[in-house]
Amino acid sequence: MVFMHLRRKGNDIEYIKTKDGYETDFFTRDKATGDVKLIQVCWDVSDKKTFERELRGLKSAMAEYAIASGTIVTWDEEFMIEARMQRSGGLNLARIADSFDYP
């Protein structure tokens, strides 16, 4: 679902495995503007270990590619992880349940 949305918006899409061995689901580049985004997708990040794994992969890619922000897309967990995201700096949260208009 997320992949198809990104493709329809005219993005080149890649999967990333960083030099540290961590994974990020989507590295996208807008074909028209050249804007790049890092996006991690996880259905449920309510478990602390799952959240930390997803965050670690995203932060590793942000550092390796010198990208100032990244997004974690979840199904519907905005309130559960909002405080953790605010402490993480440079990261955004988007819910699939609301829309696909994430940063």
N, C-alpha and C positions, 0 to 999 in steps of 0.2 A: 504494500500500500504506500509506504513512504517512498520507496524507490520509484514507483510509477508517478507519483506526484512530482518528484524532483525532475524526472525525465520530461514530463509534460511542460514544466516551466522552462525547459531549454537548457538544462545543466549537463555538463560532462560529469560523470559520476565514477568514483574509484573507491575501492576498499583499501584501508591502510593497515599495515603492520609496521610499527615503529622499530627503530634500532634496538630499543629496550625490550622488544618482543610483545608489546601491547597492541591491541586491535582497536580500530575505530571504524564504525560501520560505513560512514560516507564522508568522502572528501569531494566536495562539489565545486565546480567552476561554472559560473554563468557565462554562456557563450557570447552573449551580447555585451556584458559589462566587464567580464573578467573577475568579478567578485568571487571570493572563495569562502566556503563554509565547512566546518567540521560538525558532523551530526552523529550522535550515538543514539540508538533506538533500543529501548528495553520495555517490555510489557509491564513489569512489576519491579520497582526498585525499593520496595518497602523494607526488604531485608538489608541490613547494614553492609554485609559482605558483598552483596550484589551491587548496591549503590557505589561502594568504594571501587569495585572492579571496573564498572562503567566509567566512573570519574577518572580513575587512573589512566585508562586507555585514552580518554579525551584529552586530559592534561598532557600526556606524553606526546600526542600528536600536535597539540597546540605549541608546545615547546620546540619540537623538531622542525615544524614548518613555519615557525614564527608567526602564528595566527593568534590574535589577541582574545578571541572569544570562541566559544563552542556551545552547542546545544544538545541537551538530552531530551529526547522525545519519549514520553510515556503514554499509556492509555488514559489514565485518569488519576494521577497522584499528586497534583499540584500542592495541596496543603500538607501532605505528609513529608515532602522533602524540601519545601520552600526555604526553611531556615538553614538547612545544610547547604543549599545552593548559594544562598547569600554569603555564607562564610567562605565559599570557594573562589570567589572573584573571577570575573571574565566569563562566567558561564550563564547560560539561559536555560529555561525550562519551557517546554511546549507540550500541550496535551493534544493527542490525536482526536480525542472526543470533542474538543471545541472546534478546531479547524486546522487547516494546513498552512496558516499564515504565520509560521514561526520565523524568528529572525534569521 
